[in-house]
């Protein structure tokens, strides 16, 4: 072997060096175009992967409320749920979602529900929580609540429950209205709900608050809140109970009352006595109760205010002792009501003292 002949190891090194040099030239040559091709390849790969429906990601939905379906069907079958539905909220739902629809997916896409149409008995009923596979958003794989236990009662209806009025507050000053003339609309209601509640109701009580009345005379119509009462006078809870009239749900009862303006006539005690007491005696004081007659009138503008008293006045002729007499008041024709039909007149009579201080 000649000494200047290159060795096999040196030949390999030269060849590798030449390859690296060649690759560097290839990379450096027109590098922007080559970089763009690499980026496009990565994007194309990502797009193809994301559109592959066989590739899914797990998505968890918190605080989901389960839908309740077919309540009307259940009630037509004669039943109503009175407990257990509070467990259908704050449910955790896990789903496998195709990658391309991951961000758009919501719990509502899977129709998570409890179907009440199958209930056919009262008592404790356990129902499964159902859900639907969605062709676009995938399927539910897990639920934190897979079934619910409900308390069920018979659903019944009773009609012609009477409506009564309970008056609260005070009539606005200057107005009068007769409690006996208050009319309610409607006079009877229909109630539907759980047998345990509906059978307990004996009346509906509308709360008529005088404080909300207007200050005007005339026909007053007021929307009143109401409660349902049992025979013991206790309020029946309205939860799960519907109050209706001819199929329409009621939330108020209308009270109608005619209001009248009032006038007040002060009674002058000195005009309510006649005659003179016996010589040596004097009238020390005259009082009248009530001090005024308050009248509700149809038309204030035409009211004359004339009052007449039977027997005219208290006759004190030759009187020596105090006395009380009742005077009846004749009601004028345009007066609807008076606070009193009589006036009590008290006359205090005393003996006159002589100059020496004796009686």
C-alpha positions, 0 to 999 in steps of 0.5 A: 500500500502506498503511503499517500493513499487515503485511509478508509476512515478518512474517506468516510469523513470526507464523504460525510463532510461533503454531504453536510455541506451539500445539505446546508447549501440546499437549506440555505438556498431559497429558505423562505419558500422552504419555510413556508412549505413547512408551515403549510404542511403543519397547518394541513396536518392540523386541519386533517386531524381536527376534521377527523371525527374519530378523534375526540376530546373530553369536556366537562360541564359543571352546574348543569340543571337537568330538564324536566319533561312531560309534566303536563302529561303526568298531571293529566294522568292524575299525579304531581311531583311534590319533592325531589326535583331539587336534586336536578341542579348542580349536575356534572356532565362529562362528554366526548366531543369531536375536536372540531366542535369542542369549543362550541359544545354545551350541555344543552346539546345532549338533551339531559332530562327526566321524563315524568310521563311514565309516572303512574303511582303515588309515593316514591318513584325513581326515574333515570336521567336520560340523554341523547347522542348528538351527531355533531357534538358527540355523546355523554359518557358520565353523569354525576346524577344518574337517577332521581327519586321523586315524591309523588302525590295524586293531583286533584281539582276542586271548584267553587272555593269561596272568596272572602275579604279581610280588611287591613289598614285604615280608610284614608281621611275624608273618605267613607266606604261600607265594609258590607258593600265590598264586592269581590271578583271572582266570588269563587275560584278553582284550585288544583294540586296535591291532594294533601293540600287541596283537600285542606282548603276551605276558603280563599281570603283576599287581603283588602288594604285600605292604605292603597286606596285612592283619595277620590270618591266613586267606585274603587277597584283594587287588585288584592293578593290572596291566601288559601286557608284551612278550617283551622284558619291556617294558611295553606302553602301555595307551592304546587297549587294553581288557582284558576277561573275558567282555566285562566290562572289567577294571581289577584282578586279584585275588590270593588267598593264605592267611596264617599267624601265625608263632612264633619259638623261640630256640635255647639253644646250651648245650643243644645240646652234650653230653659233656665235652672232654678234660682240660686243654681247655675250651669257650670259646664255643658259637654256633648259626645260625640263633639262632631257628627261625621257624615258620608254624603253623596255629593259634597257640593250640594250638602246643606249641613242642616241638622235637626234634633228630636226634642230640640234640646235638653230642657234645664228649666228649674233644674238643680242637679246635673243631668245627661240626655240623649238627642237623636239625630235625624239623618239628612236625605243625601247622607249615606252614613253618620258616625253616630245617630245620637248625641249625649248631652251632659249638663253640670248644675251647681248651687251658687255660693253666697258672699260668705262662701256658703252654698 
